[in-house]
Amino acid sequence: MNNLPWQIDKIIEVANCLQATGSTAASTGERIAAAFVLNRMDYLPDMYSDAVEAWDRLDDEWQDYVRLIKRDYRHLIEGQ
């Protein structure tokens, strides 16, 4: 994408996939992060239907990536 850290690229890729198809083969953490970026709790994995539990599943670094994407990179999310 734009020489961003791979984690940010991956979260954006997963978010775009979820937006386009409603599903993804991404890891649990990647999917949780993308769901929060999109503000779509219906995209959380079934085992993490509680938003607080899902947020806590992400470590501090990945929570920061979510915040950064929402603040500075939403333009890279298709349909946003």
Secondary structure, DSSP 8 states (H G I E B T S, - for coil): --S--HHHHHHHHHHHHHHHHS-----HHHHHHHHHHHT-GGGS-GGG-SHHHHHHHS-HHHHHHHHHHHHH-GGGSTT-
